[in-house]
Amino acid sequence: MELSEINNQVKNCRKCRLHETRKHSLPGEGNDNARLFLIAQAPGKVENDKGKMFVGPSGKIFHQLTSCAGVSWNDFYVSNLIKCQLPKSRKPKQDEIDICSKYLDKEIEIITSEIFVPLGYYATIYIFRKYHLPEFSKKDFPNHIGRLRRINGRKIFPLSHPATLLYDPHREEKLKSDYNKLKILKKECKWYSACPIKYFTEKGLLDKKWVDMYCRGDWENCVRYKMEESGEYHSDYMLPDGVCFSFQTDF
């Protein structure tokens, strides 16, 4: 199925009660070749009126946060768990999630983004359930914000929804810190192509988790990267966490 076909289905969907109160049903937007797949909960009032994502109050905050992080709209493919506005900004009902998430599932099949970036609890717990990760309560959601995880060859990096700042401005510095990590995740480490970790992984001598979580993930926290940047000597056999390993191999 083509993305354009899914978009057309979304725009004309009448499968749940939400079509009775919406003005627009919003399909995905952005760069369908992007490394980051952003998943929000649902369109807000302004998005419903204008038929475009992230143009309301929370959207303005989102653009401010990503701009400060050095990330642009073109760095994302953007979609919603629920494609229509939820009346009075209420929580999504389970039957609405069950019906509407089918569109998101189809997008996930087509869009090959390496990292999912769900915003808020409902988008995050949906991806956790989809990939059979341990579930958690809404109360425990803060413990998962800003933590990179591997899931079936892809990764997930949950973030607070930007609307959080509309209700709690005191969390601005925390959100800025979490969103700043996006500039790291949007591209692989600049040393990756020449890194021995890449070679050892391709030869089957190392678990791919090191590449996923560091070389093509949070390379800013890789010990090798930090030493390379500062010009410090480090062994080819040093792992990204700074521990050296040993095995017999022929170069």
C-alpha positions as CSV (number, residue, x, y, z in Angstrom):
1,M,0.0,0.0,0.0
2,E,1.2,3.5,-0.9
3,L,1.5,6.3,1.7
4,S,-0.8,8.4,-0.5
5,E,-3.5,5.7,-0.2
6,I,-3.3,5.6,3.6
7,N,-3.5,9.4,3.7
8,N,-6.6,9.3,1.6
9,Q,-8.2,6.7,3.9
10,V,-7.4,8.8,6.9
11,K,-9.0,11.9,5.4
12,N,-12.2,10.1,4.6
13,C,-12.4,7.8,7.7
14,R,-15.8,7.3,9.4
15,K,-14.9,4.3,11.5
16,C,-15.4,5.8,15.0
17,R,-17.4,8.5,16.8
18,L,-14.7,11.1,16.3
19,H,-15.6,11.7,12.7
20,E,-18.9,13.3,14.0
21,T,-17.1,16.2,15.7
22,R,-14.0,16.7,13.7
23,K,-13.4,19.2,10.9
24,H,-10.3,17.6,9.5
25,S,-8.7,14.1,10.0
26,L,-5.0,14.5,9.8
27,P,-2.7,12.1,7.9
28,G,1.0,12.0,8.5
29,E,3.3,14.8,7.4
30,G,7.0,15.5,6.9
31,N,10.0,13.7,5.5
32,D,9.1,10.1,4.7
33,N,12.9,9.3,4.5
34,A,13.6,10.9,7.9
35,R,15.6,9.0,10.6
36,L,13.1,10.2,13.3
37,F,9.4,9.1,13.3
38,L,7.5,11.5,15.6
39,I,4.2,10.2,17.1
40,A,1.9,12.6,18.8
41,Q,-1.4,11.8,20.6
42,A,-4.0,13.6,18.5
43,P,-4.6,16.9,16.7
44,G,-5.6,19.9,18.8
45,K,-8.3,22.5,18.1
46,V,-6.2,24.7,15.8
47,E,-4.9,21.6,14.0
48,N,-8.5,20.4,13.5
49,D,-9.5,23.8,12.2
50,K,-6.6,24.2,9.8
51,G,-6.0,20.6,8.8
52,K,-2.3,20.8,9.6
53,M,-0.1,19.4,12.4
54,F,1.6,21.3,15.1
55,V,0.2,24.8,14.3
56,G,-1.6,25.4,17.6
57,P,-0.1,26.4,21.0
58,S,1.6,23.1,21.7
59,G,2.9,23.1,18.1
60,K,4.6,26.5,18.7
61,I,6.3,25.1,21.8
62,F,7.4,22.1,19.8
63,H,9.0,24.2,17.1
64,Q,10.7,26.3,19.7
65,L,12.1,23.2,21.5
66,T,13.3,21.6,18.2
67,S,14.7,24.8,16.9
68,C,16.8,25.3,20.1
69,A,18.0,21.7,19.6
70,G,19.1,22.3,16.1
71,V,16.4,20.0,14.6
72,S,14.1,21.0,11.8
73,W,10.7,19.8,10.6
74,N,12.5,18.0,7.7
75,D,14.3,15.8,10.2
76,F,10.9,14.1,11.1
77,Y,8.1,12.1,9.7
78,V,5.2,13.1,11.9
79,S,2.0,11.3,12.6
80,N,-0.6,10.9,15.4
81,L,-1.9,7.9,17.3
82,I,-5.4,9.3,16.9
83,K,-6.0,11.2,13.6
84,C,-9.0,13.3,14.7
85,Q,-9.3,15.9,17.5
86,L,-10.5,14.5,20.8
87,P,-13.4,16.5,22.1
88,K,-12.5,18.9,24.9
89,S,-8.9,17.5,24.7
90,R,-10.1,14.4,26.6
91,K,-8.1,11.2,26.8
92,P,-8.5,8.7,23.9
93,K,-10.8,5.8,24.5
94,Q,-9.5,2.3,24.0
95,D,-11.8,1.5,21.1
96,E,-10.7,4.7,19.4
97,I,-7.0,3.7,19.8
98,D,-7.8,0.2,18.5
99,I,-9.5,1.5,15.4
100,C,-7.3,4.5,14.6
101,S,-3.9,2.9,15.3
102,K,-4.4,0.6,12.3
103,Y,-3.4,3.7,10.2
104,L,-0.3,4.3,12.3
105,D,0.6,0.6,11.9
106,K,0.5,0.9,8.1
107,E,2.6,4.1,8.3
108,I,5.2,2.2,10.4
109,E,5.3,-0.5,7.8
110,I,6.1,2.0,5.0
111,I,8.2,4.6,6.8
112,T,11.5,3.0,7.6
113,S,12.6,5.6,10.2
114,E,15.2,4.2,12.6
115,I,14.0,5.9,15.7
116,F,10.4,6.3,17.1
117,V,9.9,9.5,19.1
118,P,6.5,9.2,20.8
119,L,5.2,12.3,22.6
120,G,3.4,11.7,25.9
121,Y,2.1,8.6,27.6
122,Y,-0.5,7.3,25.2
123,A,1.7,7.3,22.1
124,T,4.6,5.8,24.1
125,I,2.6,3.0,25.7
126,Y,1.1,2.1,22.3
127,I,4.6,1.6,20.8
128,F,5.7,-0.4,23.9
129,R,2.8,-2.7,23.6
130,K,3.2,-3.0,19.8
131,Y,6.8,-4.2,20.3
132,H,6.1,-6.3,23.4
133,L,8.2,-4.1,25.8
134,P,7.3,-4.2,29.5
135,E,4.3,-2.0,30.1
136,F,4.1,0.8,32.7
137,S,1.5,3.1,34.2
138,K,0.9,6.7,33.4
139,K,2.4,7.5,36.9
140,D,5.7,5.8,35.8
141,F,5.9,7.5,32.4
142,P,8.4,10.1,33.6
143,N,10.9,7.2,34.3
144,H,10.9,6.5,30.5
145,I,11.2,10.0,29.1
146,G,14.5,10.6,27.4
147,R,15.7,7.0,27.6
148,L,16.8,5.3,24.3
149,R,15.7,1.6,23.9
150,R,16.1,-1.0,21.2
151,I,13.0,-2.6,19.7
152,N,13.2,-5.1,16.8
153,G,15.9,-3.5,14.9
154,R,14.6,0.0,15.6
155,K,14.8,2.3,18.6
156,I,12.4,4.3,20.7
157,F,13.1,7.6,22.4
158,P,10.0,8.8,24.4
159,L,9.6,12.5,25.1
160,S,7.1,14.7,27.1
161,H,4.5,16.2,24.9
162,P,5.2,20.0,24.3
163,A,1.7,20.7,25.7
164,T,3.3,19.9,29.1
165,L,4.7,23.5,29.2
166,L,1.2,25.0,28.8
167,Y,0.3,23.5,32.2
168,D,3.6,23.4,33.9
169,P,6.1,26.1,32.7
170,H,8.5,25.1,35.4
171,R,9.5,22.0,33.4
172,E,10.9,24.0,30.5
173,E,14.6,23.3,31.3
174,K,13.9,19.5,31.6
175,L,12.1,19.5,28.2
176,K,14.9,21.5,26.6
177,S,17.4,19.0,27.9
178,D,15.5,16.0,26.6
179,Y,14.7,17.5,23.2
180,N,18.3,18.5,22.7
181,K,19.2,14.8,22.4
182,L,17.3,14.8,19.1
183,K,20.2,16.6,17.4
184,I,22.4,13.6,18.3
185,L,19.8,11.0,17.3
186,K,19.0,12.5,13.9
187,K,22.4,11.3,12.5
188,E,24.9,8.6,13.1
189,C,28.3,9.3,14.7
190,K,30.7,11.0,12.3
191,W,33.4,8.4,13.1
192,Y,31.1,5.4,12.5
193,S,32.2,4.5,9.0
194,A,35.8,4.2,10.1
195,C,35.1,2.8,13.6
196,P,36.4,-0.7,14.5
197,I,33.1,-1.3,16.3
198,K,31.4,-1.2,12.9
199,Y,33.9,-3.7,11.5
200,F,33.7,-6.1,14.5
201,T,29.9,-6.0,14.4
202,E,29.7,-6.7,10.6
203,K,32.0,-9.6,11.2
204,G,29.7,-11.0,13.8
205,L,32.2,-10.5,16.6
206,L,30.1,-8.0,18.6
207,D,26.5,-7.7,19.5
208,K,24.7,-5.2,17.3
209,K,23.4,-3.4,20.4
210,W,26.7,-1.4,20.5
211,V,26.1,0.1,17.1
212,D,22.4,0.6,17.7
213,M,22.7,2.3,21.1
214,Y,25.9,4.3,20.4
215,C,27.2,4.6,16.8
216,R,23.7,5.0,15.4
217,G,22.2,6.2,18.6
218,D,23.5,8.3,21.5
219,W,27.0,8.6,20.2
220,E,27.5,11.8,22.3
221,N,27.8,9.5,25.4
222,C,30.2,7.1,23.7
223,V,33.6,7.0,25.5
224,R,35.4,6.2,22.2
225,Y,33.8,9.3,20.6
226,K,34.8,11.6,23.5
227,M,38.4,10.3,23.4
228,E,38.5,10.7,19.6
229,E,37.3,14.2,19.8
230,S,39.9,15.1,22.5
231,G,42.7,13.4,20.6
232,E,43.2,10.8,23.4
233,Y,44.6,7.4,22.5
234,H,42.2,4.5,22.9
235,S,42.4,0.8,21.9
236,D,40.6,-0.5,18.9
237,Y,39.2,-3.1,21.3
238,M,37.5,-0.5,23.5
239,L,33.7,-0.7,23.6
240,P,31.6,2.4,23.6
241,D,31.2,2.2,27.4
242,G,35.0,2.3,27.9
243,V,35.5,-1.4,28.7
244,C,38.0,-3.3,26.5
245,F,37.2,-6.7,25.1
246,S,39.5,-9.4,23.6
247,F,39.1,-12.1,21.0
248,Q,41.2,-13.7,18.2
249,T,40.6,-12.2,14.7
250,D,42.4,-11.7,11.5
251,F,42.5,-8.2,9.9
